[in-house]
């Protein structure tokens, strides 16, 4: 008799082990959601098999009667969730269950361990995609038997509470699919009173969370029956007998085609959680039906919290595509522009082909029509939200404003529409943001430009020397601190016939035409007298500065650095270098405050002796100080520090 092979033993990846620990010790109160997660996984597996079967005849032979079966056993205290979906191979089980690569889990685990539960609510666990791992909230041991529809071999995965490893061994399964077997904890060990092996508990959980799942969720139930006649009356002398029968626990009605008045808010919320794998309630929803040249229905949601992977390339769980209620694919990026990737939901089309592929999708005119319709509806909803539900819009903007602003350079056709929605910090108000239409309403008489400044944070921008002249004349300036702001200002030049202008580029033009002309005349004479001094200063800074000139923007600071209109900003330069891109060296303009006493004294030193070393030293100090005002380091920090120290020693 051949010896049975010992099971393979694998150690959990670090973050997977941490998730298991979280599931066991977390303070999450709604443990019943583990069943929702397992049913969702089973539903996804059936979806994937049906999609593969559209183009693969080998897969098609397994698509008979798709369903999910739940089998509780109160005596052995086990609960089984079975599906006949696509199943998993040996390597897929290890990849999907033995490892998890979601950032943030480690930080969450640390805070739970340190007892900082109030600082980070347990609902956030859902953002780390726990899914299957939630089983360990109610089970001491979990076993998974899965057979891939691509091979005639099944595997068994198993692990227990407290173990940092799992085992893998060959198993038997008649048809492709997955079985998850939970060895439930003793009820007296549980803080809640729910018995997850009881029929009524399972029935109520399925009805609460998974009534809308597209496939039958079956469970065998035992009922007492008696033989009845044609009128439904018990037959005389007939005895009651116990029979076991299948019952379907869910209605299976696609929620997006049901009349809105027949669907409760709780059902809409649970459907959102089902498709998005987010445990938070959605912020807003859109139920949308389009008719005409292209017919489709959609149910879209605005999340209330940004997922941790929003800016990751592999971010998913976007819009799911159905054709005539048949699932085609999840995260269908062709249905929504990149800058609306935070939207979640489903689109069900009557016009697309069932065997549609991503390559066909990109060229399909119906898909383009759907994309335009969804984009228009989402932006209309945002405008309405801003007007009627400002609190909700505030939450949305805080979570997703950075992403929406990507549309300003990704979608030129909707640039004007997006600019009306976007909010910006401003020098006018320290606590509230403004829109561009609101900014224009407050513009001073004769003001032709919408002024802005970009930088790392509001605090440093408000202290920027570039704002001095604008603040003195009472001109409002937009404070743009998101990295994406550096990108869109390169492609947005006007709004409502007003030019957008950076206060840190080119010549400052705050004031009326008459005031500008007067300032130019005033500087012209002084510039001539400083010409030789500025040439000497520039010579010492020739590697960094293309010109030294007098400033019309400075009122109290001695100097600042200015870019040409066409040059990239300091922030853009830093962003590109941070991504490893080569950036050509950009020389700036050093502007000197014509009213500052430093210029007056330096002019006197230069006129006495043009070769006086203090001229070059002061030029270096002014350049270094201007860099520091931009949040940057001087080219020689230690040399700059020594010069400052020497200057202090001489003046004290």
Secondary structure as GFF3:
##gff-version 3
##sequence-region A 1 652
A	DSSP	beta_strand	8	11	.	.	.	ID=ss1
A	DSSP	alpha_helix	14	25	.	.	.	ID=ss2
A	DSSP	alpha_helix	33	53	.	.	.	ID=ss3
A	DSSP	alpha_helix	57	60	.	.	.	ID=ss4
A	DSSP	beta_strand	67	73	.	.	.	ID=ss5
A	DSSP	beta_strand	78	83	.	.	.	ID=ss6
A	DSSP	alpha_helix	90	93	.	.	.	ID=ss7
A	DSSP	pi_helix	94	98	.	.	.	ID=ss8
A	DSSP	alpha_helix	105	113	.	.	.	ID=ss9
A	DSSP	three_ten_helix	122	128	.	.	.	ID=ss10
A	DSSP	three_ten_helix	131	137	.	.	.	ID=ss11
A	DSSP	beta_strand	139	147	.	.	.	ID=ss12
A	DSSP	beta_strand	154	160	.	.	.	ID=ss13
A	DSSP	beta_strand	165	171	.	.	.	ID=ss14
A	DSSP	beta_strand	177	184	.	.	.	ID=ss15
A	DSSP	three_ten_helix	187	189	.	.	.	ID=ss16
A	DSSP	alpha_helix	199	209	.	.	.	ID=ss17
A	DSSP	beta_strand	216	225	.	.	.	ID=ss18
A	DSSP	beta_strand	241	248	.	.	.	ID=ss19
A	DSSP	three_ten_helix	255	257	.	.	.	ID=ss20
A	DSSP	three_ten_helix	260	262	.	.	.	ID=ss21
A	DSSP	alpha_helix	265	276	.	.	.	ID=ss22
A	DSSP	beta_strand	284	290	.	.	.	ID=ss23
A	DSSP	beta_strand	296	302	.	.	.	ID=ss24
A	DSSP	beta_strand	319	323	.	.	.	ID=ss25
A	DSSP	beta_strand	326	329	.	.	.	ID=ss26
A	DSSP	three_ten_helix	333	335	.	.	.	ID=ss27
A	DSSP	three_ten_helix	338	340	.	.	.	ID=ss28
A	DSSP	beta_strand	344	349	.	.	.	ID=ss29
A	DSSP	alpha_helix	358	363	.	.	.	ID=ss30
A	DSSP	alpha_helix	365	388	.	.	.	ID=ss31
A	DSSP	alpha_helix	390	404	.	.	.	ID=ss32
A	DSSP	alpha_helix	407	410	.	.	.	ID=ss33
A	DSSP	three_ten_helix	412	414	.	.	.	ID=ss34
A	DSSP	alpha_helix	415	421	.	.	.	ID=ss35
A	DSSP	beta_strand	424	426	.	.	.	ID=ss36
A	DSSP	beta_strand	429	434	.	.	.	ID=ss37
A	DSSP	alpha_helix	436	442	.	.	.	ID=ss38
A	DSSP	beta_strand	449	454	.	.	.	ID=ss39
A	DSSP	alpha_helix	458	462	.	.	.	ID=ss40
A	DSSP	three_ten_helix	465	467	.	.	.	ID=ss41
A	DSSP	alpha_helix	468	472	.	.	.	ID=ss42
A	DSSP	beta_strand	477	480	.	.	.	ID=ss43
A	DSSP	alpha_helix	483	488	.	.	.	ID=ss44
A	DSSP	beta_strand	494	495	.	.	.	ID=ss45
A	DSSP	beta_strand	498	502	.	.	.	ID=ss46
A	DSSP	alpha_helix	513	540	.	.	.	ID=ss47
A	DSSP	beta_strand	545	551	.	.	.	ID=ss48
A	DSSP	beta_strand	559	562	.	.	.	ID=ss49
A	DSSP	alpha_helix	570	578	.	.	.	ID=ss50
A	DSSP	beta_strand	588	593	.	.	.	ID=ss51
A	DSSP	alpha_helix	597	608	.	.	.	ID=ss52
A	DSSP	alpha_helix	613	629	.	.	.	ID=ss53
A	DSSP	alpha_helix	637	651	.	.	.	ID=ss54
###
